[in-house]
Amino acid sequence: MEKTADAVIIGGGISGASVGHFLAKKRFGKVVLLEKKKLGAVGTGHSAANVRTYYSNPVTVKFAWRAVQMFENDREELGGDSCFRQIGFLLLLGEQTVRAGSQILAMEKSNGVEGVREVSPQEIKEVAPSLNLEGIEKAIFESRSGYADPTKTTRSLVEKAKNWGLIAYEGISAIGIQLKDRRVAAVDTEQGRIESPVVVNAAGPWGRQVGLWLGLNYSLRWSRESDLVMSLPADLGPLPVVSDAHLRFYFRPNADGELLAGLGFPKEIEPLDIDNYDEALDPKTRHRIEQPLFERVPALRSARFLHGWASLYDITDDWHPLVGPEPEIEGYYAFFGGSGHCFKLGPPLGEALADLISGDKPEIDIGQLRPSRFIHGQPLSSAWGGGNRA
Ligand SMILES: Cc1cc2nc3c(=O)[nH]c(=O)nc-3n(C[C@H](O)[C@H](O)[C@H](O)COP(=O)(O)OP(=O)(O)OC[C@H]3O[C@@H](n4cnc5c(N)ncnc54)[C@H](O)[C@@H]3O)c2cc1C
């Protein structure tokens, strides 16, 4: 175990892997990443990993667009193959959601997103002929979006960064952070102390717990979130990633011959014990996903259910992650609270945070995501209300 480092990252999900990757790429010095389980073992590895740009704040749109460009050039930008499938992304809008959708489209365009357009029901049929369009007035199509493999992406980021000196430990927990004169001095682990002037709290659902070590009382909620996988009939025709804002769920092709689906917000939060929860898909949730799925794609009624899982979201008060320093504690940076969309945002946010930590100006200003935004009365808002659409 290392005794000293220039930066220690707590957490090996996509957030920790990303900031570790970009710090190492910048030759920040000796960067140590600690993951108490396995890389990507929690929310990251169970993510639907959809990569899309429709968001209702310019800052999120800019980071999501940067994400698309990174996934398009994954070998260059993310250290290896992320299995990005650029099959497009279709956002279905009904009477209640058409207004929010139009605002989003304007927001995307004015922030430089390319390949995004409004599509009529007739055009939707060209993009996804198997859809029953009952209740749908129009849609937004993002031709550059798609989905990736979350575990592979996380591993590639870490493996590539090892060539630049990143040291990653799996199966080792951080258990405390030491301060000296309100500056970060060391991180305690199960296997000893690492002296370091910089620590990144990328502990995902445990971000609140890590914050409490320093007296930082973050407001974070946790919700059980599930996906299911079923067989995909071969004669269904083309299918992009589909987010159905009307029936509040999403689905997409998965690996060869499979389909993945999950519920979208607004829906109730399902609190859980983050240290002890059942990772199996429960029958009630399976039914709640299948119901809208069979309504929207009737041909799937005869598809074979394969498997499913339950994982979790770590949710902040405005459904946007907490990223940046804490003015009271020099050398400490928060990077958690993904709120259901930080698979795609992880790499570009990690890039920007690595710039900030190194004293460089990030290309996209990350300031709006600072944890202290709530104290300053500046939370982000969403055209959709609270939820992972953000
Ligand atoms: C079902 C589901 C579907 C999703 N779909 C999408 C999607 O389509 N698109 C999208 O962009 N996002 C999606 N998300 C959200 C996205 O996956 C998460 O926001 C993202 O993966 C969070 O990554 P993270 O690194 O911040 O946290 P995590 O993946 O939770 O990683 C945190 C890591 O920190 C480790 N850790 C915690 N405490 C310690 C400690 N003391 N010492 C060492 N290690 C520690 C944990 O073991 C964990 O591995 C989805 C999430 C779920 C659950």
The ligand as a Tripos MOL2 file, in Angstrom:
@<TRIPOS>MOLECULE
LIG
   53    58     1     0     0
SMALL
NO_CHARGES

@<TRIPOS>ATOM
      1 C1        -30.6750    1.1060  -13.0540 C.3       1 LIG1
      2 C2        -29.8560    2.3190  -13.3930 C.ar      1 LIG1
      3 C3        -29.9200    2.8790  -14.6630 C.ar      1 LIG1
      4 C4        -29.1640    4.0120  -14.9740 C.ar      1 LIG1
      5 N1        -29.1850    4.4980  -16.2510 N.ar      1 LIG1
      6 C5        -28.3850    5.5400  -16.5860 C.ar      1 LIG1
      7 C6        -28.3180    5.9790  -17.9310 C.ar      1 LIG1
      8 O1        -28.9910    5.4480  -18.8010 O.2       1 LIG1
      9 N2        -27.4670    6.9970  -18.2390 N.ar      1 LIG1
     10 C7        -26.7130    7.6150  -17.2860 C.ar      1 LIG1
     11 O2        -25.9800    8.5440  -17.6290 O.2       1 LIG1
     12 N3        -26.7610    7.2230  -15.9910 N.ar      1 LIG1
     13 C8        -27.5750    6.1990  -15.6170 C.ar      1 LIG1
     14 N4        -27.6260    5.7630  -14.3290 N.ar      1 LIG1
     15 C9        -26.8980    6.5220  -13.3030 C.3       1 LIG1
     16 C10       -25.4300    6.2520  -13.3150 C.3       1 LIG1
     17 O3        -25.1930    4.8810  -13.4960 O.3       1 LIG1
     18 C11       -24.8230    6.7440  -11.9960 C.3       1 LIG1
     19 O4        -25.1480    8.1210  -11.8010 O.3       1 LIG1
     20 C12       -23.3130    6.6020  -12.0150 C.3       1 LIG1
     21 O5        -22.9200    5.3110  -12.3960 O.3       1 LIG1
     22 C13       -22.7590    6.9270  -10.6390 C.3       1 LIG1
     23 O6        -21.3880    6.6690  -10.6530 O.3       1 LIG1
     24 P1        -20.4980    7.0100   -9.3850 P.3       1 LIG1
     25 O7        -19.1110    6.6660   -9.7360 O.co2     1 LIG1
     26 O8        -20.7620    8.4200   -8.9600 O.co2     1 LIG1
     27 O9        -21.0790    6.0900   -8.2200 O.3       1 LIG1
     28 P2        -20.9660    4.5120   -8.0350 P.3       1 LIG1
     29 O10       -21.0520    3.7750   -9.2990 O.co2     1 LIG1
     30 O11       -21.9310    4.1530   -6.9650 O.co2     1 LIG1
     31 O12       -19.5080    4.3370   -7.4750 O.3       1 LIG1
     32 C14       -19.1280    4.7260   -6.1830 C.3       1 LIG1
     33 C15       -18.0870    3.7370   -5.7230 C.3       1 LIG1
     34 O13       -17.5150    4.1770   -4.4960 O.3       1 LIG1
     35 C16       -17.1710    3.0190   -3.7550 C.3       1 LIG1
     36 N5        -16.9810    3.4320   -2.3600 N.ar      1 LIG1
     37 C17       -17.9170    3.9740   -1.5430 C.ar      1 LIG1
     38 N6        -17.3860    4.2470   -0.3480 N.ar      1 LIG1
     39 C18       -16.0750    3.8830   -0.4050 C.ar      1 LIG1
     40 C19       -15.0210    3.9060    0.5280 C.ar      1 LIG1
     41 N7        -15.1790    4.3570    1.7750 N.pl3     1 LIG1
     42 N8        -13.7990    3.4540    0.1410 N.ar      1 LIG1
     43 C20       -13.6190    2.9760   -1.1260 C.ar      1 LIG1
     44 N9        -14.6130    2.9140   -2.0480 N.ar      1 LIG1
     45 C21       -15.8150    3.3720   -1.6920 C.ar      1 LIG1
     46 C22       -18.3620    2.0900   -3.9790 C.3       1 LIG1
     47 O14       -18.0440    0.7470   -3.7050 O.3       1 LIG1
     48 C23       -18.6850    2.3580   -5.4310 C.3       1 LIG1
     49 O15       -18.0830    1.4110   -6.3080 O.3       1 LIG1
     50 C24       -28.3350    4.6180  -13.9830 C.ar      1 LIG1
     51 C25       -28.2570    4.0430  -12.7130 C.ar      1 LIG1
     52 C26       -28.9900    2.8990  -12.4170 C.ar      1 LIG1
     53 C27       -28.8740    2.3000  -11.0440 C.3       1 LIG1
@<TRIPOS>BOND
     1     1     2 1
     2     2     3 ar
     3     2    52 ar
     4     3     4 ar
     5     4     5 ar
     6     4    50 ar
     7     5     6 ar
     8     6     7 ar
     9     6    13 1
    10     7     8 2
    11     7     9 ar
    12     9    10 ar
    13    10    11 2
    14    10    12 ar
    15    12    13 ar
    16    13    14 ar
    17    14    15 1
    18    14    50 ar
    19    15    16 1
    20    16    17 1
    21    16    18 1
    22    18    19 1
    23    18    20 1
    24    20    21 1
    25    20    22 1
    26    22    23 1
    27    23    24 1
    28    24    25 2
    29    24    26 1
    30    24    27 1
    31    27    28 1
    32    28    29 2
    33    28    30 1
    34    28    31 1
    35    31    32 1
    36    32    33 1
    37    33    34 1
    38    33    48 1
    39    34    35 1
    40    35    36 1
    41    35    46 1
    42    36    37 ar
    43    36    45 ar
    44    37    38 ar
    45    38    39 ar
    46    39    40 ar
    47    39    45 ar
    48    40    41 1
    49    40    42 ar
    50    42    43 ar
    51    43    44 ar
    52    44    45 ar
    53    46    47 1
    54    46    48 1
    55    48    49 1
    56    50    51 ar
    57    51    52 ar
    58    52    53 1
@<TRIPOS>SUBSTRUCTURE
     1 LIG1         1 GROUP 0 **** ****
